[in-house]
């Protein structure tokens, strides 16, 4: 072929040249080969700092480290620390050309730093692409993400997926507004009702870093008080971050901030916002245009510059616990931020969690409370209806509504709306003493005792040991009862009892934000109570055993939190506000509600948990999965010497077609769960040991499409039973 091509090429003058000859000639005259983007074959490297250290977007523990890549000269200007990049990942040592590794699939990541040389002795692949020159990952955010990953035995890549929202090119191209000058310090306002409220605001405004656990007074003023705390922080030239449980709470604080400071001084970050709006708001914070952020748990990693205050409202709400790996809690993330940035910290709630009480007991935070006179003037009157009252009440047996509750509702409807709180369905009962109602606990580990079948021996839900001779440590009784609920009160039944009154419902299908001040019955599930204009005239808290009888360590604490959250929406006692709770009056959570003393309840609960070794005094991890896989994992992990292993025990099987609970097995599968408990000071060692064992298992293919079944590790799960 080459001789023919040559003859044709030297033919008669003016004859058109052969196409193949033209191609050959162009190849001869070509200079150095052009580098191909995303492979950059033959491209020159950056003259300074030619190595990029990259965190690849691989959320598996055995790849939880940085990888080095070569920086092509063409990408030198844009390849700066903090930008998003794409790299080729997975090429072996045998795929090397001209001293550079090639091949592998394209994957996203973050450029962490630029180096003069690499610690890796082999050939490096080149950066494939700088996705955007926007530097979205700061050193502070990277350090926080690493601390959260270590705290929860997770991978850094998984945490950064929660911390940095997905890129939106259109939002990125828009410039952020110019930052506004710091506002003036706000007035004390309703903070004056608290013993140290004015001093707290003054410390924030002067550049201090006060740390407080705030027991808020009932009523709607909490949102304005949070806004004033943000305003005082902004007045000092620093930034503020508030994490709230849901969109309704965000809307209230948003309105309070706008009324106090005006437009343009804060950003709202929620998962419900569209991708463009959320990324645009996030970029404004990252660029320093806005220094105040409010939002749901999606905002707990917001890159606020010069952070002066982090705050969380209602830290006991389930929505503060992230559902995606490694499942961090917003309260713990904000505690890490307060320590990392040396800024102020505020934990606010109408109630008080045990974790909040521990912060005060340890001296890390100061209590921010009102005097008893202020509490009595702001709280409604609380009345109780117990089992003995129901047994003597003919109306309760006939109409399933106690006489006292019926009278309070009738009187309340003359002056405004009445709230009726009904627990959600599906709470599983647990065992308790038939005499004094004390929960039945295991003598070995203090876990909850469960009755598997009728007539069968009791078994611990934590360690699995059977209990054949249980007796109550409180009263010495030997008889047990299942803590079951009575007859369910429904909106239809209430409608029949009060036929001339409109009935509104707020729950999973439709959550109301507000209701007018006109008389009406508002039936709501816990956490979905709408705010009434001017407050509710009365409230009924029905079926108290449904919440108190849950097989959960936090049952009493959570029941009190939900009751107080509903009662805080009722008018003060001086304005006729009355709350009726249908539960045994002698129980500690009910007594705490009557006295409006959630702090005292949390302090006593903390003392009991310290004696029994319960969280949060101890640290606990849950290991769940197939029975054989869990047993193999527990044999392989090198636990701290002071670790205590409880179980494993079978988990309830999730029915096919039913939603899967967090930490539960997939529908139809049979899993077991083991709990590992360590004393204070050993939590980091426990997390490190579990992470190392899980990484080694994943490297062998366990849980990632290999031959081994998956094992799930959760640190400090909120649902240990």
C-alpha positions in Angstrom: 0.0 0.0 0.0 2.8 2.4 0.7 4.3 2.1 -2.8 1.0 2.6 -4.4 0.4 5.6 -2.3 3.8 7.0 -3.3 3.1 6.5 -7.0 -0.2 8.2 -6.8 1.2 11.0 -4.9 3.9 11.6 -7.6 1.5 11.6 -10.5 0.8 14.1 -13.1 1.1 17.8 -12.2 -2.2 19.2 -10.9 -3.6 15.8 -9.9 -5.4 15.9 -6.6 -3.4 14.3 -3.8 -4.6 11.1 -2.1 -6.4 11.7 1.3 -4.3 9.2 3.1 -1.1 11.0 1.9 -2.4 14.2 3.3 -3.1 12.6 6.7 0.4 11.1 6.7 2.0 14.4 5.9 0.0 16.2 8.7 1.2 13.6 11.2 4.9 14.2 10.1 4.5 18.0 10.6 2.7 17.7 13.9 4.5 18.9 17.0 4.0 17.4 20.5 0.8 15.5 21.0 -2.1 17.5 22.3 -3.2 16.6 25.9 -6.6 15.1 26.2 -8.8 16.6 29.0 -9.6 14.1 31.8 -6.5 12.1 30.8 -4.0 14.9 30.1 -1.7 12.5 28.3 1.6 14.3 27.5 0.5 17.5 29.3 3.1 19.4 31.3 2.6 19.5 35.1 2.3 22.6 37.2 5.6 24.2 37.9 4.9 24.8 41.6 3.1 22.4 43.9 2.4 19.8 41.2 0.7 17.4 43.6 -2.9 17.6 44.6 -4.2 15.8 47.7 -7.8 14.7 47.0 -10.6 13.3 49.1 -12.5 11.1 46.7 -16.3 10.7 47.1 -16.1 7.1 48.3 -18.0 6.6 51.5 -16.4 3.3 52.5 -14.2 3.1 55.6 -11.2 1.3 54.1 -10.9 4.2 51.6 -11.3 6.9 54.2 -8.0 8.7 53.4 -6.5 11.1 50.9 -5.1 10.2 47.5 -2.5 12.1 45.6 -2.9 13.2 42.0 -0.7 15.2 39.5 -1.8 18.7 38.6 -1.7 19.5 34.9 -0.4 23.0 34.0 -3.7 23.9 32.4 -5.5 23.3 35.7 -2.9 25.0 37.9 -4.9 28.2 38.4 -8.2 26.6 39.2 -6.9 23.6 41.2 -6.9 25.4 44.6 -7.7 23.8 48.0 -11.4 23.5 48.6 -12.6 23.2 45.0 -14.6 20.3 43.6 -12.6 18.1 41.2 -13.1 14.9 39.2 -10.4 12.2 39.1 -9.9 8.8 37.7 -10.1 6.2 40.5 -9.3 2.5 40.5 -6.5 2.1 37.9 -3.9 -0.5 38.8 -0.1 -0.1 38.8 0.1 -2.0 35.5 -1.7 0.8 33.6 1.1 3.3 33.4 2.1 5.3 30.4 5.0 7.8 30.1 5.4 7.6 33.9 1.7 8.5 34.6 -1.0 6.2 35.8 -4.1 6.0 33.5 -7.5 4.3 33.5 -10.1 4.0 36.2 -13.6 5.4 36.4 -14.3 9.1 36.9 -15.4 10.1 40.4 -16.0 13.4 42.2 -14.0 14.6 45.2 -12.5 17.7 46.9 -9.0 19.0 46.5 -7.7 19.3 50.1 -4.2 20.8 49.6 -1.4 21.3 47.1 2.0 19.7 47.8 5.5 20.0 46.3 5.9 16.2 46.3 3.9 13.1 47.1 4.6 10.5 49.8 3.5 7.9 47.3 6.5 6.4 45.5 4.6 5.1 42.4 3.3 7.0 39.4 0.4 9.4 39.9 -2.7 9.9 37.8 -3.6 13.4 36.7 -6.5 15.5 37.9 -9.2 14.9 35.3 -11.2 18.1 35.8 -11.8 21.0 38.1 -15.5 21.1 38.3 -15.7 24.7 39.5 -13.2 27.2 40.8 -15.5 27.9 43.7 -13.7 27.0 47.0 -16.6 25.3 48.9 -14.5 23.3 51.4 -12.7 25.4 54.0 -10.1 24.1 56.4 -12.5 24.7 59.3 -15.3 22.7 57.7 -12.9 19.9 56.8 -11.7 19.8 60.4 -15.2 19.7 61.7 -16.2 16.9 59.3 -13.2 14.9 60.3 -14.1 15.3 64.0 -17.7 14.2 63.3 -16.5 11.2 61.3 -14.3 10.1 64.1 -17.0 10.7 66.7 -19.5 8.5 64.9 -17.1 5.9 63.4 -18.0 7.0 59.9 -16.2 8.1 56.8 -15.2 11.7 56.0 -16.8 11.5 52.6 -20.1 10.6 54.1 -20.0 13.5 56.4 -19.1 15.9 53.6 -22.1 14.8 51.7 -24.2 16.1 54.6 -22.0 19.2 55.0 -21.7 20.5 51.4 -24.9 20.7 49.3 -24.8 19.5 45.7 -23.5 22.0 43.2 -25.9 24.1 41.1 -24.2 25.9 38.3 -26.8 28.7 37.9 -26.7 29.5 41.6 -22.9 29.5 41.5 -22.7 32.0 38.6 -24.8 34.6 40.5 -22.8 37.0 42.7 -23.7 37.1 46.3 -24.9 40.4 47.8 -22.4 42.7 49.6 -22.3 42.1 53.3 -24.3 44.5 55.5 -22.6 46.4 58.4 -23.2 45.0 61.9 -26.5 46.0 63.4 -26.9 47.8 66.7 -27.2 45.7 69.8 -30.9 44.8 70.4 -32.8 45.5 73.6 -33.1 42.9 76.2 -36.8 42.4 75.6 -38.3 39.3 77.1 -34.9 38.0 78.1 -35.4 40.2 81.2 -37.7 37.5 82.5 -34.7 35.2 83.1 -32.3 35.5 86.0 -29.2 35.8 83.8 -30.9 36.7 80.5 -29.6 40.2 80.3 -26.1 39.1 81.2 -26.2 36.5 78.5 -27.1 39.0 75.8 -24.5 41.4 77.1 -21.8 38.7 76.9 -22.7 37.9 73.3 -22.7 41.6 72.3 -19.3 42.2 73.8 -17.6 39.4 71.9 -17.8 36.8 74.7 -18.5 33.1 74.4 -21.1 32.2 77.0 -22.4 28.7 77.1 -25.9 28.2 78.5 -28.7 25.6 78.8 -31.9 27.7 78.5 -35.2 26.4 80.0 -37.6 28.7 78.1 -40.8 29.9 79.6 -44.1 28.7 78.0 -45.5 31.0 75.4 -44.6 32.3 71.9 -41.7 34.6 73.0 -39.0 31.9 72.4 -38.6 32.8 68.8 -38.1 36.5 69.5 -35.6 35.6 72.2 -33.6 33.5 69.8 -33.6 36.4 67.3 -32.3 38.8 70.0 -29.5 36.4 70.8 -28.6 36.4 67.1 -28.8 40.2 66.9 -26.4 40.6 69.9 -23.9 38.3 68.2 -24.1 40.1 64.9 -23.6 43.4 66.7 -20.2 42.1 68.0 -19.1 41.6 64.3 -19.4 37.8 64.5 -21.7 35.2 63.0 -24.5 33.0 64.4 -26.1 29.7 63.6 -29.4 28.3 64.9 -30.6 24.7 64.3 -34.4 24.1 64.7 -36.4 20.9 64.5 -38.7 21.5 61.6 -39.8 24.0 59.0 -42.6 25.5 61.2 -40.1 26.5 63.8 -37.8 27.9 61.1 -40.6 30.0 59.8 -41.3 31.5 63.2 -37.6 32.4 63.9 -37.3 33.7 60.3 -40.2 36.1 60.9 -38.8 37.1 64.3 -35.3 37.8 62.8 -36.8 39.8 59.9 -38.9 41.9 62.2 -35.9 42.6 64.5 -33.0 43.1 62.0 -34.7 43.6 58.6 -34.1 41.8 55.3 -30.8 40.4 54.1 -29.1 39.7 57.4 -29.7 36.0 57.6 -30.0 32.9 55.4 -32.4 30.1 55.7 -31.1 26.6 55.0 -33.6 23.7 55.0 -33.7 20.4 53.1 -37.1 21.4 51.7 -35.8 24.3 49.7 -35.0 23.6 46.1 -31.5 22.8 45.0 -30.8 26.2 43.4 -32.2 28.2 46.3 -30.5 26.1 49.0 -27.1 26.3 47.2 -27.5 30.0 46.6 -28.1 30.6 50.3 -25.3 28.4 51.3 -22.9 30.2 48.9 -23.9 33.5 50.4 -22.8 32.2 53.8 -19.6 30.6 52.5 -18.6 33.9 50.7 -19.3 35.9 53.9 -22.2 37.9 52.5 -24.5 36.6 55.3 -23.3 35.9 58.8 -26.5 34.5 60.4 -28.0 31.2 59.5 -31.2 29.4 60.7 -32.4 26.1 59.5 -33.1 22.5 60.2 -30.4 19.8 60.7 -29.3 20.5 57.2 -27.8 23.7 58.5 -25.7 22.2 61.3 -22.6 22.3 59.1 -23.2 25.8 57.6 -19.9 27.5 56.9 -20.6 30.7 59.0 -17.5 32.9 59.1 -16.2 34.2 62.4 -18.7 32.1 64.3 -19.7 33.7 67.6 -22.8 31.6 68.6 -24.3 28.2 67.9 -27.8 27.4 69.2 -30.2 24.5 69.0 -33.9 24.5 69.9 -35.6 21.4 71.3 -32.6 19.1 71.1 -34.8 16.1 72.2 -36.7 16.1 68.9 -36.1 13.1 66.7 -35.6 15.2 63.6 -32.3 16.5 65.0 -30.8 13.0 64.4 -29.5 12.6 60.9 -30.9 9.5 59.1 -27.9 9.1 56.7 -24.6 7.6 57.6 -22.9 8.2 60.0 -26.1 9.5 61.6 -24.8 12.4 63.6 -27.0 14.4 66.0 -27.2 18.1 65.5 -26.6 18.8 69.2 -23.3 16.9 69.2 -22.2 18.6 66.0 -22.8 22.0 67.5 -20.9 21.0 70.6 -18.0 20.1 68.5 -18.3 23.5 66.7 -18.4 25.4 69.9 -15.2 23.7 71.1 -13.5 24.0 67.7 -14.4 27.7 67.1 -14.4 28.7 70.8 -17.7 30.4 70.4 -20.9 30.8 72.4 -23.4 27.9 72.8 -27.1 28.0 73.6 -29.3 24.9 74.0 -33.0 26.0 74.4 -36.1 24.1 75.1 -39.4 24.3 77.0 -38.4 21.0 78.6 -35.0 19.7 79.4 -33.2 16.6 78.1 -30.8 14.5 80.1 -27.9 15.6 77.8 -28.7 19.2 78.7 -28.7 18.4 82.4 -25.3 16.7 82.0 -23.8 19.8 80.3 -24.9 21.9 83.4 -23.8 19.2 85.9 -20.4 18.9 84.4 -19.9 22.7 84.6 -19.5 23.0 80.8 -22.6 25.2 80.5 -24.5 27.5 82.9 -28.3 27.3 83.5 -30.4 30.0 82.0 -33.7 29.8 83.9 -36.5 32.0 85.2 -37.6 32.3 88.8 -40.5 30.3 90.1 -42.7 33.3 90.2 -42.2 33.9 86.5 -42.8 30.2 85.8 -46.1 30.2 87.7 -47.3 33.3 86.0 -46.5 32.0 82.5 -47.6 28.3 82.8 -51.1 27.0 82.6 -52.9 25.1 85.4 -52.2 21.3 85.0 -54.7 18.7 86.4 -54.4 14.9 86.2 -56.8 12.0 85.7 -55.4 8.6 86.8 -56.6 5.0 86.7 -58.6 5.3 90.0 -60.4 8.4 88.7 -61.3 6.6 85.5 -62.5 3.6 87.4 -64.9 5.7 89.5 -66.0 7.8 86.6 -69.2 6.6 85.0 -68.8 9.1 82.1 -65.3 7.8 81.3 -66.6 4.2 81.0 -69.5 5.2 78.9 -68.2 7.9 76.7 -64.4 7.2 77.0 -63.9 10.9 78.0 -63.4 11.6 81.8 -65.8 14.0 83.4 -63.0 16.4 84.4 -61.7 16.5 80.8 -65.3 17.0 79.4 -65.8 19.9 81.8 -62.5 21.5 80.9 -63.2 21.2 77.2 -66.7 22.6 77.6 -65.4 25.6 79.6 -62.4 26.2 77.3 -64.6 26.2 74.1 -66.4 29.2 75.5 -63.2 31.3 75.3 -61.2 29.8 72.4 -59.8 26.7 70.7 -59.0 23.6 72.7 -56.0 21.3 71.9 -56.3 17.5 72.1 -53.1 15.6 71.9 -53.5 11.9 70.9 -50.3 9.7 70.7 -49.4 8.1 67.4 -50.3 4.5 66.8 -47.8 1.7 66.9 -46.1 2.2 70.3 -45.0 -1.2 71.6 -45.8 -1.8 75.3 -43.3 -2.9 77.9 -43.5 -4.6 81.3 -43.9 -2.8 84.6 -44.7 -3.6 88.2 -48.5 -4.0 88.7 -48.4 -2.2 92.0 -46.2 0.9 91.6 -45.7 0.9 87.7 -41.9 1.0 88.0 -40.5 -0.3 84.7 -39.2 -3.9 84.9 -35.4 -3.9 84.3 -32.8 -6.6 84.0 -30.7 -7.3 87.1 -27.6 -7.8 85.0 -27.5 -4.8 82.6 -30.7 -2.8 83.6 -32.2 -3.3 80.1 -36.0 -3.5 79.6 -37.6 -6.9 80.3 -40.0 -8.2 77.7 -42.5 -11.0 77.7 -42.1 -13.0 74.5 -45.1 -15.3 74.7 -48.0 -15.8 77.1 -46.7 -17.7 80.1 -43.0 -17.6 79.0 -40.2 -16.3 81.1 -39.2 -12.7 80.8 -36.1 -11.8 78.7 -33.9 -8.7 78.6 -34.2 -6.7 75.4 -30.5 -5.7 75.7 -28.4 -8.7 76.8 -31.0 -11.5 76.1 -30.8 -13.1 79.6 -34.0 -14.7 81.0 -35.5 -13.5 84.2 -37.5 -16.2 86.0 -37.8 -14.7 89.5 -38.3 -11.0 89.0 -39.4 -8.7 91.9 -39.8 -5.0 91.9 -36.9 -3.1 93.6 -39.2 -0.2 94.5 -42.0 -1.9 96.3 -41.1 -5.6 96.4 -44.0 -6.7 94.3 -43.9 -9.8 92.1 -46.8 -9.2 89.7 -46.3 -7.6 86.3 -48.5 -5.8 83.9 -48.2 -4.8 80.3 -48.2 -1.1 80.0 -50.9 -0.9 77.4 -53.0 2.0 76.4 -56.7 2.4 77.1 -59.4 3.0 74.4 -58.3 5.4 71.7 -59.8 8.8 71.6 -60.4 9.9 68.1 -61.5 13.0 66.4 -64.9 11.4 65.6 -65.6 10.6 69.2 -64.8 14.2 70.2 -67.0 15.4 67.4 -69.9 13.4 68.7 -69.3 14.7 72.2 -69.3 18.3 71.0 -71.4 18.2 67.8 -71.7 22.0 67.4 -68.0 22.6 67.4 -65.7 22.3 64.4 -62.9 19.7 64.6 -59.5 20.2 63.0 -56.8 17.6 62.8 -53.1 17.9 62.5 -50.8 14.9 61.9 -48.9 12.9 59.4 -51.2 13.5 56.5 -51.6 17.3 57.1 -49.7 19.4 59.6 -51.4 22.7 60.4 -49.1 25.7 61.2 -51.7 27.9 62.9 -55.3 28.0 63.9 -57.6 31.0 64.5 -58.7 32.1 67.9 -62.3 31.0 67.3 -63.6 28.0 69.4 -62.7 24.7 67.8 -61.3 21.3 68.8 -57.8 20.8 67.4 -56.8 17.1 67.5 -53.1 16.6 67.0 -50.4 14.0 67.3 -47.3 14.8 69.4 -45.1 17.3 67.6 -47.7 18.4 65.1 -49.6 20.9 67.3 -50.4 24.1 65.5 -50.0 27.5 67.2 -53.3 29.1 68.2 -53.7 32.9 67.9 -53.7 34.2 71.4 -53.0 30.7 72.8 -55.3 27.7 73.5 -57.9 28.1 76.1 -57.3 24.5 77.3 -55.6 21.2 76.3 -56.2 17.5 76.8 -53.2 15.2 76.8 -54.9 11.8 76.3 -53.6 8.2 76.6 -50.5 9.0 78.6 -49.6 5.4 78.9 -49.1 5.2 75.2 -46.0 7.3 75.5 -44.9 6.3 79.0 -45.2 2.6 78.1 -42.8 2.6 75.2 -39.9 0.1 75.4 -37.3 2.9 75.3 -34.8 4.4 77.7 -36.1 7.9 77.0 -39.9 7.1 77.3 -40.5 9.2 80.4 -38.2 12.0 79.2 -39.8 12.1 75.8 -43.3 12.0 77.1 -42.7 15.0 79.4 -41.0 16.9 76.5 -44.1 16.3 74.3 -46.5 17.2 77.0 -44.7 20.4 77.9 -44.4 21.3 74.2 -48.2 21.1 73.9 -49.0 22.7 77.3 -46.6 25.6 76.4 -49.1 26.6 73.7 -51.9 27.1 76.3 -52.7 30.5 77.8 -51.3 31.2 81.3 -53.2 30.1 84.4 -54.1 33.7 85.1 -55.9 33.9 81.7 -57.8 30.7 82.4 -55.5 28.2 80.7 -55.9 24.6 81.9 -54.3 21.4 80.9 -55.6 17.9 81.7 -53.3 14.9 81.4 -54.7 11.4 81.4 -51.9 9.5 83.2 -51.1 8.1 86.6 -50.5 11.2 88.8 -47.8 9.6 91.0 -45.4 9.0 88.1 -42.4 11.2 87.9 -43.0 12.7 84.5 -46.6 13.6 85.4 -45.5 15.2 88.6 -42.8 17.2 86.8 -45.5 18.5 84.4 -47.8 19.5 87.3 -45.0 21.4 88.9 -43.7 22.6 85.6 -40.2 21.4 86.6 -38.5 19.7 83.6 -35.1 20.6 84.9 -35.6 18.7 88.1 -36.9 15.7 86.2 -33.8 15.7 84.0 -31.5 16.0 86.9 -33.0 13.0 88.7 -33.0 11.0 85.5 -29.4 11.8 85.0 -28.5 10.6 88.5 -30.3 7.3 87.9 -28.6 6.7 84.6 -25.2 7.4 86.2 -25.9 4.7 88.8 -27.0 2.2 86.1 -24.4 3.1 83.5 -26.9 4.4 81.0 -26.2 7.0 78.3 -25.4 9.8 78.2 -23.2 9.1 81.2 -21.8 6.1 79.4 -21.2 5.8 75.6 -22.9 3.0 73.8 -22.7 1.5 70.3 -25.1 -0.9 68.5 -23.8 -3.6 66.1 -26.6 -5.2 64.1 -26.9 -7.5 61.1 -27.1 -11.2 60.3 -26.4 -13.4 63.3 -23.3 -15.0 61.8 -22.0 -11.7 60.5 -22.5 -10.0 63.9 -20.7 -12.9 65.7 -17.8 -12.7 63.3 -17.5 -9.0 63.7 -17.5 -9.1 67.5 -14.7 -11.8 67.4 -12.6 -9.5 65.1 -13.0 -6.1 66.9 -10.5 -5.1 69.5 -12.6 -3.5 72.1 -11.3 -1.3 74.9 -10.6 -3.1 78.1 -13.4 -1.5 80.0 -16.0 -2.3 77.3 -19.1 -4.3 78.3 -20.9 -6.5 75.7 -24.6 -6.9 75.9 -26.3 -9.5 73.8 -26.7 -10.1 70.9 -30.5 -10.4 70.9 -32.9 -10.8 68.0 -34.5 -7.7 66.5 -38.2 -7.5 65.6 -38.7 -8.6 62.0 -39.9 -5.7 59.8 -43.1 -6.9 57.9 -42.9 -6.8 54.1 -44.5 -3.7 52.8 -44.1 -1.8 56.1 -41.6 1.1 56.4 -38.2 0.2 57.8 -37.3 1.8 61.1 -33.9 3.4 61.5 -31.5 0.7 62.7 -34.0 -2.0 62.0 -33.5 -4.9 59.5 -34.7 -4.9 55.9 -38.3 -6.2 55.5 -38.5 -9.9 56.0 -34.9 -10.4 57.3 -33.9 -11.6 60.7 -31.2 -9.6 62.4 -29.5 -9.6 65.7 -28.2 -6.6 67.7 -25.4 -6.4 70.2 -24.8 -3.3 72.4 -21.4 -2.3 73.6 -21.1 0.0 76.6 -18.1 1.9 77.8 -17.6 4.3 80.7 -16.9 8.0 80.3 -13.6 8.8 78.6 -13.6 5.6 76.5 -16.0 6.7 73.8 -13.3 7.8 71.3 -11.5 4.4 71.8 -14.7 2.5 71.2 -15.5 4.5 68.0 -11.9 4.0 66.7 -12.0 0.2 67.4 -15.4 -0.2 65.7 -14.3 1.9 62.7 -11.1 -0.1 62.3 -12.9 -3.4 62.4 -15.6 -2.3 60.0 -12.9 -0.9 57.6 -11.0 -4.3 57.6 -14.3 -6.1 57.0 -15.2 -3.8 54.0 -11.7 -4.3 52.5 -12.5 -8.0 52.4 -15.8 -7.3 50.6 -18.2 -7.4 53.5 -21.3 -5.5 52.9 -20.2 -4.0 49.6 -21.3 -6.6 47.1 -18.8 -9.2 48.4 -19.5 -12.6 49.9 -20.0 -11.3 53.5 -23.3 -10.0 54.9 -23.6 -6.4 56.0 -23.0 -5.3 59.5 -24.3 -1.9 60.7 -22.5 0.1 63.4 -24.3 3.0 65.1 -22.7 5.2 67.8 -25.0 6.4 70.6 -28.2 5.3 68.8 -31.3 7.1 70.3 -33.5 3.9 70.2 -31.6 1.4 72.3 -34.7 0.3 74.2 
